[in-house]
Amino acid sequence: MGWSEADQTARSAADAQRLLYVVRRCYAAVKARLDDIARGYDITTGEFTILSFLRQLEPCSAAALARALRVTPQAVTQQIAQLRAKGLITSEASATNRRISLISRTEIGRASLAAVNREARALEKALMAGLDPAQREALFAALVHATHVAETGECGSADHAADNGT
């Protein structure tokens, strides 16, 4: 494969660093870029995340949204209030349980999400530029696997046992 000189230098530096450090640096750089994109539409990346989850879940309760986000209901309460104040979401009482408020995106919320998503997809393409399809697929699969292991502690590989001397 033909790595550029800059890629070779970055790869040599990465090889000398811990994987977690490189992942953290990548996350920080991508998050900063995504923050800039979202800010251009007067939302935060946290609000963008909530709007993204609502696309799949709406209408849903704050508790259901919090479960999907893997946070407490209290953690989303402030962001829900901010999204409501910006006119990006609406809520109405559940027909089956009037104590439960069901949250949905407004037309403005849908449009904001679509706009941020367009620019986020362009960022993803830029991040993958220079990689062939097999490299992109391998990188994505490795990140999905690493995320699963980090979230669950389940490795499911003989390599893990060998690394631990078991």
Contacts in CASP RR format, 6 or more apart in sequence:
PFRMAT RR
TARGET T0000
AUTHOR 0000-0000-0000
METHOD contacts of the structure
MODEL  1
MGWSEADQTARSAADAQRLLYVVRRCYAAVKARLDDIARGYDITTGEFTI
LSFLRQLEPCSAAALARALRVTPQAVTQQIAQLRAKGLITSEASATNRRI
SLISRTEIGRASLAAVNREARALEKALMAGLDPAQREALFAALVHATHVA
ETGECGSADHAADNGT
1 135 0 8 1.000
3 11 0 8 1.000
14 22 0 8 1.000
23 146 0 8 1.000
30 123 0 8 1.000
30 127 0 8 1.000
31 45 0 8 1.000
33 123 0 8 1.000
34 45 0 8 1.000
34 48 0 8 1.000
34 120 0 8 1.000
34 123 0 8 1.000
35 44 0 8 1.000
35 45 0 8 1.000
37 116 0 8 1.000
37 119 0 8 1.000
37 120 0 8 1.000
37 123 0 8 1.000
38 44 0 8 1.000
38 45 0 8 1.000
38 46 0 8 1.000
38 47 0 8 1.000
38 48 0 8 1.000
38 116 0 8 1.000
41 112 0 8 1.000
41 115 0 8 1.000
41 116 0 8 1.000
42 86 0 8 1.000
42 112 0 8 1.000
43 51 0 8 1.000
43 83 0 8 1.000
43 86 0 8 1.000
43 88 0 8 1.000
43 112 0 8 1.000
43 116 0 8 1.000
44 79 0 8 1.000
44 82 0 8 1.000
46 79 0 8 1.000
47 79 0 8 1.000
47 82 0 8 1.000
47 83 0 8 1.000
47 86 0 8 1.000
47 88 0 8 1.000
48 113 0 8 1.000
48 116 0 8 1.000
49 69 0 8 1.000
50 65 0 8 1.000
50 69 0 8 1.000
50 76 0 8 1.000
50 79 0 8 1.000
50 80 0 8 1.000
50 83 0 8 1.000
50 89 0 8 1.000
51 83 0 8 1.000
51 88 0 8 1.000
51 89 0 8 1.000
51 105 0 8 1.000
51 109 0 8 1.000
51 112 0 8 1.000
51 113 0 8 1.000
51 116 0 8 1.000
52 113 0 8 1.000
52 117 0 8 1.000
53 65 0 8 1.000
53 68 0 8 1.000
53 69 0 8 1.000
54 60 0 8 1.000
54 65 0 8 1.000
54 89 0 8 1.000
54 103 0 8 1.000
54 104 0 8 1.000
54 105 0 8 1.000
55 105 0 8 1.000
55 110 0 8 1.000
55 113 0 8 1.000
56 68 0 8 1.000
57 64 0 8 1.000
57 65 0 8 1.000
57 68 0 8 1.000
58 102 0 8 1.000
58 103 0 8 1.000
58 104 0 8 1.000
58 105 0 8 1.000
59 92 0 8 1.000
59 102 0 8 1.000
59 103 0 8 1.000
59 104 0 8 1.000
60 68 0 8 1.000
60 102 0 8 1.000
60 103 0 8 1.000
61 94 0 8 1.000
61 100 0 8 1.000
61 101 0 8 1.000
61 102 0 8 1.000
61 103 0 8 1.000
62 73 0 8 1.000
62 76 0 8 1.000
62 77 0 8 1.000
62 80 0 8 1.000
62 101 0 8 1.000
62 103 0 8 1.000
63 73 0 8 1.000
65 76 0 8 1.000
65 80 0 8 1.000
65 103 0 8 1.000
66 72 0 8 1.000
66 73 0 8 1.000
66 75 0 8 1.000
66 76 0 8 1.000
69 75 0 8 1.000
69 76 0 8 1.000
80 89 0 8 1.000
80 103 0 8 1.000
83 89 0 8 1.000
83 109 0 8 1.000
84 90 0 8 1.000
84 91 0 8 1.000
86 108 0 8 1.000
87 106 0 8 1.000
87 108 0 8 1.000
87 109 0 8 1.000
88 105 0 8 1.000
88 106 0 8 1.000
88 108 0 8 1.000
88 109 0 8 1.000
88 112 0 8 1.000
89 103 0 8 1.000
89 104 0 8 1.000
89 105 0 8 1.000
89 106 0 8 1.000
89 109 0 8 1.000
90 103 0 8 1.000
90 104 0 8 1.000
90 105 0 8 1.000
90 106 0 8 1.000
91 101 0 8 1.000
91 102 0 8 1.000
91 103 0 8 1.000
91 104 0 8 1.000
92 101 0 8 1.000
92 102 0 8 1.000
92 104 0 8 1.000
93 99 0 8 1.000
93 100 0 8 1.000
93 101 0 8 1.000
93 102 0 8 1.000
94 100 0 8 1.000
94 101 0 8 1.000
94 102 0 8 1.000
105 113 0 8 1.000
128 136 0 8 1.000
128 139 0 8 1.000
131 139 0 8 1.000
148 154 0 8 1.000
149 155 0 8 1.000
END
